Amino acid sequence: MKTLPFLFAAVATAALALGGGAAVAQQGISKSEIVLGSIQDLSGPIAAFGKQVRFGMQLRVDELNEQTGGVHGRKIKLVFEDSQYDPRKAVLAAQKLVNQDKIFAMVGHIGTAQNLAAMQVQFEKNVPNLYPITAAREMYEPFHRLKFSFAASYYDQMRIFVPRLVKEKGLKKVCTMYQDDEFGLEVMRGAEAGLKSIGMDLAEKTSYKRGATDFSSQVARMKAAGCDMVVLGTIIRETIGGIAESRKTGFTPVFLGSSAAYTDLIHKLGGPSMNGLYAAMTVKHPYLDDAAQPVRFWATKYKTKFNEDPTVFSVYGYNAIDSFIHAAQKAGPNLTLDSFIKAMESAQFPTDIFGSAPASFGPNKRQGSNDSRLSQIVDGRWKLLTEYVKP
């Protein structure tokens, strides 16, 4: 009986030790590794973007792990899942990454509807959503401590550049063709807000379902409305398909897309008929013959590793990981969710070699920058037309 107090004490000590261990344990963090997850479209309608983001992310991770051995002695491990650009599959992917792979953070997840669906799974387990590859306002609004978005919003891109082009070109009727989901609606709403600021309304609004390939009815409606400008809430093939159908029918308005349409795939796949397309954007496309030597060097390194030219989506992926590294280093050797968030809120992200706008977050600020620029396809490549403009 005399041994019972000692047994109780031993059990209590062990329980305290286990409880203490559980309290300080951080999902996705070990002595040697940081596990990050990312959901991409790797086999769906924007698989080209998904592959480019993945390559950009992997390049930065490989640089870190090979050159410095990681962040404070921890190498980064990337785990990718395929959503096929389907919000339902994004939920399943998030469940796997969060519950099985035990990721510390979700980084560079592509797609608006897909992020909105997956964030519900992540936030239940305190997994932050970093630098999603979408410029929807929902990526930083309403405020949530686990949201961090780098992009100028689709809404504000259109709110800036729609009225600007209307005034510069003396346009009279503006239409929109947009994807019937959260992404396309953000573009359409931004166009509406921009036109309202100059006393105009959209003359025609026409939408399409995600994954559509035929845009003849949408183009016919806009042509019948006599629109001299079309705001495109489109991505790759919808941008190409909508413009190609318009050219075929003799409908020649000014076309303006969001940053989702700012990709070299538009002019590579669409050919000369894509000349003249405007798009809002932030970082420039990294052409291999870029005038800036650091960009040429980076682009050559990327092509050597992956045997294809980099794109602006490669840059998005690369920068997403680079920003994570910056904050994780700032957080110090004892990396936890709280120390990481504190580091993100106090870090400054300066302009990089790709021309990203300076970014910063704060205790009540979850959008790094809302500045955007305007480019146009001229002679088969994107030409920068403006410097950064604030909403």
Sequence and secondary structure as in RCSB ss.txt:
>XXXX:A:sequence
MKTLPFLFAAVATAALALGGGAAVAQQGISKSEIVLGSIQDLSGPIAAFGKQVRFGMQLRVDELNEQTGGVHGRK
IKLVFEDSQYDPRKAVLAAQKLVNQDKIFAMVGHIGTAQNLAAMQVQFEKNVPNLYPITAAREMYEPFHRLKFSF
AASYYDQMRIFVPRLVKEKGLKKVCTMYQDDEFGLEVMRGAEAGLKSIGMDLAEKTSYKRGATDFSSQVARMKAA
GCDMVVLGTIIRETIGGIAESRKTGFTPVFLGSSAAYTDLIHKLGGPSMNGLYAAMTVKHPYLDDAAQPVRFWAT
KYKTKFNEDPTVFSVYGYNAIDSFIHAAQKAGPNLTLDSFIKAMESAQFPTDIFGSAPASFGPNKRQGSNDSRLS
QIVDGRWKLLTEYVKP
>XXXX:A:secstr
 TTHHHHHHHHHHHHHHHHHHHHH  TTB SSEEEEEEEE SSSTTHHHHHHHHHHHHHHHHHHHHHT SBTTBE
EEEEEEE TT HHHHHHHHHIIIIIS  SEEES B HHHHHHHHHHHHHTT  EES B   GGGT S  TTEEB 
S  HHHHHHHHHHHHHHHHT   EEEEEESSHHHHHHHHHHHHHHHTTT  EEEEEEE TT    HHHHHHHHHT
T SEEEEE  SHHHHHHHHHHHHTT   EEEE GGG SHHHHHHHGGGGTT EEEESS    TT SSHHHHHHHH
HHHHHHSS   HHHHHHHHHHHHHHHHHHHH SS  HHHHHHHHHH EE   TT    EE BTTB BS   BEEE
EEETTEEEE    B  
